[in-house]
Amino acid sequence: MFHPNTGQVVEDGVEIKLSPSAAAGLEAPRYCSICGRRMIVKIRPDGWSATCSRHGTIDSLEFELR
């Protein structure tokens, strides 16, 4: 498992330092949380989409509360 903003391996006891905007959840993910590869990110006025070459696309609209 990889952190979507830093690409670091998520392990117990390891602290991951984030920018204030990433910590607030305002940044789009830059790394695939499954494989750690850098993703292609597109920022739109209504959100973002991020595509991993191996695992497909995620969209900010998937995380909105309905």
Secondary structure, 3 states (H helix, E strand, C coil): CECCCCCCECCCCCCCCCCHHHHCCCCCCCECCCCCCECEEEEECCEEEEEECCCEEEEHHHHCCC
